[in-house]
Structure formats: C-alpha cells, structure tokens
Amino acid sequence: MNGSAVTDFSLAHLTALSLPPPELIRVAARTGYRTVGLRLIQVTPQTPGYPLMTDKPMLRETRAAMADTGVGVFDIEFVKIEPTTDIAALEPFFAVGAELGARYVVASPYDPDLSRLTDRLAEMCDLGARYGIGTVLEFFPWTNVASLPHAAEIIEATGRANAGILVDTLHFDRCSGTLEQIDRVPASRLPFVHVCDVPAERPTTLEGLLHHARAERLPPGKGGIDILGVLKHMPPGIPVALEVPMEALTREIGPEAVVLRVREAATRLLDG
C-alpha cells in the first residue's frame, strides 16, 4: 500500500458507536478521515442505531456536519437478512442513504435458507440500483455463510452486477480465510474492505468471537492478522474502512482519542 490509500480511510461507525452521526462526522474530520460509515439500523438490543430515515432533525444535523467538514458518507448499515426480512420495507433506508451520498449498504446472512437468502440479496440489489447504491454481503464465522468462497457463491448466484462482498480482516481471519481465496474473487465483487487487528489466538467459543467482533479489537498492526498480506491481494487502491471497537479504552480516553489512535496506527502500517 502507498500513501495515496490513506486518503481513502473511512471511519466505520462501530469504532465509535456511541457518537450520533453528526458528531461522528465532525470527529472524523478532526482525526483525518475522508468518509464515514453510518449505522442506521440497530444490530443488538445493547447497541444503538441512528434511524435517520425517521429522525429528520438528526438527518438535517448530519447533512450540516457533512457540509461543514467535507466528510462524506461511504456506506450505511446494518441489514440482517433473516427469514422474515421485508426488503420492500427497506426503501426509506436506501432513500436516506442516497440522500447522504452513500455508495453501499452492508447486509449480513442470517437466513439458513440459502436460496431465500440469495433471492433477498437480489431484491436488495434491485432496490439499491434505483438509488445508485450497491449491496455488500459481510460474512461471519457464526453464520451459515462463514467463508469468503461461500459468500462469493451467494453473490454470484444473485446475478446482480451491484452485489459485492465486504471482507473484514477479523472475520476473514476467524473464518480461516486464505490469500488464495481472495485471488479467486473478481475485483468487481470487492468494493471496499474493513480493517482491524486482533490477537492471533482465535477464540474457541461464540461468546469469545462476539466479544472480539463487537467490543474489543486492536488497531491495525497491533495484533496477529496479516493485514498487509490481505490488502496486497485486494484490488489495487481499494478503499479502507477502519472498524476497531475498543470499548474499554473508549471509556478511559474517550471515542475521539480512540478514533485518532486507530487512524494513526493504520497510517503507520500501510505507509511503512
């Protein structure tokens, strides 16, 4: 990676999830990020989502923060595709994403019926196409789409050009991903990447996996993942989003200091 890639750093909302979108954008500007990802749909009962689809005052504040800082919105999240997910009901989510200039929506595979999951993803892609937004599928070791090759099969089966895969370096590692697997995925299916680090030792329980994923990761270069190896096999110039929740450190030094520490660590690693 060279220095030009640093300008593409996006701040994933999970890194500082306690910050509402307007504040996240202003913090991102102060700490050297070009864009942000916004969590507009709540993922767990214990963590916030910020429904700009219905919260019009916060939407106005978000747009004002973007105008004031020049920081854009790169992606919005987080759609858990479950057996009962109604894709048509997501239209306000896509519409506000388009209003903010988001390029991608992040979805995840929580339907054990893979045929239905594929159909729902195709529906999401069709909905997104009306708003100029792509859909990326993020895979996890605790779901039934638990590898890059499997995610690639699902995405290709949608038959949609605006379907992609979001590789997160943590999940890729925990799913025992290999660099050769990346090489077999068409570059057009890998529009951006989530980067973080974690200790090399893999948790042996679901609780441990979820703890690392949702609460305690490490800045790039501070753990055991071969981040540079992964990035070298990604499409050239791929945008990098930093998703590094560190809840204990955030309580100690605050979210802005954590966000800065993460960006500085990533800069050192990628420019080293």
JORA-V661537 format. One record per residue. N is the residue number from 1. RES is the residue in one small letter. SS is DSSP state (2 for helix, 1 for strand, 0 for the rest). D_LAST is the distance of its C-alpha to the last C-alpha in whole Angstrom. Layout:
BEGIN
n,res,ss,d_last
N,RES,SS,D_LAST
N,RES,SS,D_LAST
END
This chain:
BEGIN
n,res,ss,d_last
1,m,0,9
2,n,0,9
3,g,2,9
4,s,2,13
5,a,2,12
6,v,2,12
7,t,2,15
8,d,2,17
9,f,0,16
10,s,1,19
11,l,1,21
12,a,0,23
13,h,2,26
14,l,2,26
15,t,2,23
16,a,2,26
17,l,0,29
18,s,0,31
19,l,0,30
20,p,0,33
21,p,2,32
22,p,2,32
23,e,2,31
24,l,2,28
25,i,2,27
26,r,2,28
27,v,2,25
28,a,2,23
29,a,2,23
30,r,2,23
31,t,2,20
32,g,0,18
33,y,0,19
34,r,0,20
35,t,1,23
36,v,1,24
37,g,1,26
38,l,1,29
39,r,1,31
40,l,0,35
41,i,0,36
42,q,0,37
43,v,0,35
44,t,0,37
45,p,0,40
46,q,0,38
47,t,0,35
48,p,0,35
49,g,0,35
50,y,0,36
51,p,0,39
52,l,0,39
53,m,0,41
54,t,0,44
55,d,0,42
56,k,2,43
57,p,2,43
58,m,2,39
59,l,2,38
60,r,2,40
61,e,2,37
62,t,2,34
63,r,2,35
64,a,2,36
65,a,2,32
66,m,2,31
67,a,2,33
68,d,2,32
69,t,2,28
70,g,0,27
71,v,0,26
72,g,1,27
73,v,1,28
74,f,1,26
75,d,1,28
76,i,1,30
77,e,1,31
78,f,1,33
79,v,1,36
80,k,1,37
81,i,1,39
82,e,1,42
83,p,0,45
84,t,0,47
85,t,0,44
86,d,0,46
87,i,0,43
88,a,2,46
89,a,2,46
90,l,2,42
91,e,2,43
92,p,2,42
93,f,2,39
94,f,2,38
95,a,2,40
96,v,2,38
97,g,2,35
98,a,2,36
99,e,2,37
100,l,2,34
101,g,0,32
102,a,0,30
103,r,0,29
104,y,1,29
105,v,1,31
106,v,1,30
107,a,1,33
108,s,1,33
109,p,1,36
110,y,1,38
111,d,0,41
112,p,0,42
113,d,0,44
114,l,2,42
115,s,2,44
116,r,2,45
117,l,2,41
118,t,2,40
119,d,2,43
120,r,2,42
121,l,2,38
122,a,2,40
123,e,2,42
124,m,2,39
125,c,2,38
126,d,2,41
127,l,2,41
128,g,2,38
129,a,2,38
130,r,0,41
131,y,0,39
132,g,0,36
133,i,0,34
134,g,1,32
135,t,1,32
136,v,1,30
137,l,1,30
138,e,1,28
139,f,0,29
140,f,0,29
141,p,0,30
142,w,0,34
143,t,0,35
144,n,0,37
145,v,0,34
146,a,0,32
147,s,0,29
148,l,2,28
149,p,2,30
150,h,2,33
151,a,2,31
152,a,2,31
153,e,2,35
154,i,2,36
155,i,2,34
156,e,2,36
157,a,2,39
158,t,2,39
159,g,0,39
160,r,0,38
161,a,0,35
162,n,0,33
163,a,1,33
164,g,1,29
165,i,1,27
166,l,1,25
167,v,1,22
168,d,1,21
169,t,2,19
170,l,2,21
171,h,2,24
172,f,2,23
173,d,2,22
174,r,2,25
175,c,0,27
176,s,0,26
177,g,0,24
178,t,0,23
179,l,2,21
180,e,2,24
181,q,2,25
182,i,2,23
183,d,2,24
184,r,0,27
185,v,0,27
186,p,0,28
187,a,2,25
188,s,2,27
189,r,2,28
190,l,0,24
191,p,0,24
192,f,1,21
193,v,1,19
194,h,1,19
195,v,1,16
196,c,0,16
197,d,1,16
198,v,0,19
199,p,0,21
200,a,0,21
201,e,0,25
202,r,0,26
203,p,0,29
204,t,0,33
205,t,0,34
206,l,2,34
207,e,2,34
208,g,2,31
209,l,2,29
210,l,2,31
211,h,2,30
212,h,2,26
213,a,2,26
214,r,2,28
215,a,0,27
216,e,1,25
217,r,0,21
218,l,1,18
219,p,0,15
220,p,0,12
221,g,0,11
222,k,0,14
223,g,0,16
224,g,0,17
225,i,0,16
226,d,0,14
227,i,2,13
228,l,2,10
229,g,2,13
230,v,2,15
231,l,2,14
232,k,2,14
233,h,0,17
234,m,0,18
235,p,0,19
236,p,0,17
237,g,0,16
238,i,0,18
239,p,1,18
240,v,1,16
241,a,1,18
242,l,1,17
243,e,0,20
244,v,0,20
245,p,0,23
246,m,1,24
247,e,2,27
248,a,2,28
249,l,2,25
250,t,2,26
251,r,2,30
252,e,2,29
253,i,2,26
254,g,0,27
255,p,2,25
256,e,2,24
257,a,2,22
258,v,2,21
259,v,2,20
260,l,2,18
261,r,2,16
262,v,2,15
263,r,2,14
264,e,2,12
265,a,2,10
266,a,2,10
267,t,2,8
268,r,2,6
269,l,2,5
270,l,2,6
271,d,2,4
272,g,0,0
END
